[in-house]
Amino acid sequence: MLVLVAPGQGAQTPGFLTPWLELPGAADRIAAWSDAIGLDLAHYGTKADAEAIRDTAVAQPLLVAAGLLSASALGDAAPGIVAGHSVGEITAAAFAGVLDDIAALRFVRTRGLGMAEAAAVTETGMAALLGGEPEAILPHLERLGLTPANVNGAGQIVAAGTAEQLAALADDKPEGVRRVVPLQVAGAFHTHHMSPAVAELGKAAQDLVISEPVVPYVSNADGQVVGTGADIVARLVNQVSNPVRWDLCMETFKELGATSLIEVCPGGTLVGLAKRALPGVRTLALKTPDDIEAARTLIAETQSPAADAAGA
């Protein structure tokens, strides 16, 4: 079974969209999407520097657009499961047919603007803790006033909070943690600091045309498959101020019989987690169009009768 996943904020790098715009029709699609949301996606994906695309209001629509564009290059992928990390959940909602591409991009534009505004109230951020055990890390974060905003599995928890709290964490690492790595994000996402953005998203959700999922959709909230489009959108609204449980998502992938996992552009982060947490699952990250042929081969092999028999 193929799992198709979309990364979250922080995966973007300057110029990462450039080679994708060389694909037939890609530049026209990006131009149409840019017009629809009032943001020059081509500029930010090809010419803008790291600081410019760190802006939450820019990074989030850019990531969703890149995910949709790269997934379309795979042709009839027919994944068995879809999921996304944080903002990648909106990309996954489009994969599942719950939202069309334009609706997904308009929704993420509202999300990015709302979260950027919430982040401007207090200087906040996020940092990944590499190594250590949850039993030691979680109470330590609580003592410092930090939130375990992303529980990613594979030995990685992301803490979020104020700049002062994160500085204290850097000076006072939990037992067993090798490194504390600041993330290229502009706020304490998936914490109470983002509560104002929830109300904005709730209003935007009322105008969405929502369809039922045509592919099983695994939610960040609890790693469960969500059966209705309305429930998926409700979770998209609330997830901005609630922790991401990617560890539980990967457990569900395993339970449902995942044999391969492809991460759409800008891929790499979720594949890295899967390699450690899902041994035996074949993985591939879509970084540039050079990866498309290998991805199509993996899809064909995953969907072959021999693969189906092996997974039975």
C-alpha positions, 0 to 999 in steps of 0.5 A: 500500500502506498502512502502519499504525504505532504511536509509542513512548514520549515521544509521550504528552501530558496529556489526550490520551486524553480525546476518544477516550473519547467514541467509542461503547464506548471508555470500556468498553473502556478500563475493561476493559483497566484491570481486566485490567492493574491500571492506571487508563488512563482516569485517566492518559489524561485527568487525570494531569499530564506528570510522572505519565505520564512514568513508564515503568510508566504511559506504555507501557501507556497508549500501547499502549491508545491505539494499539489504541483509535484503530486500532479506530476505522478499521474494516476498515483492512487495512494492507499492513504494520504496524510500531511504534517501540519500545513501539509494536512491541507495538501493531503485534504486536496489529495483526498478530494475533500477540497479542490486545489483553489479552495485548498490554496485559499484556505491555506492563505487564510491560515498563513495570514492568521497565524502570522498575525497571531505570531506577531503578538509575542516573539515565539518559535519552535525547536527540534529536540534530537534524541532522548525519551518522551518520559524525560522530555515532556516533564522537562518542557512543562517545567520550562513552560514549553509545549510539545507541539510536534511529537514526530516519533523516531526520536524527535519532539518539537518544542514551541514557546516564547523566545525566552523559553526556547533560550532556556531550553538551549541552556538546559537540555532534557536528559538524553537530548543530543541537540536542540535545533531551532526551526525555520518558522516564525511562531509557536505553531500548534500551541495556545499562541495560535488561538486567534487564528482558529477563529479566522479559519473557522469563518473561512471554513464556512464558505468551503465546498467540502466533498467526502474523502475518496482516499483514507485520510489520516489526521495529525490530531490522533493518527486516526482515519477520518471518515467525513469531509466535514470532520477533516475540515473541522480538524484542519481548523483546530489543528493550528493550536493543537499538537501534531502527533505524527508518531501516531500517524506513522503507527496507523500507516504500519497498522494499515499495511503501508509498504511504500511512502512518497513525500511530495515536494519539498520532500525529505523531512517525513521520509527521514522520519519514516526511515527510522520509524517504519523499517521495511517501508520503501520511501522516496522524497520528491525534491526535484523533477529528476525524482519523478521517474523513480517515484512512478516506478515505486508506485507501479511496483507497489500497485503490482499484483505481486505487491498486493499478494505480498501485502495480503 
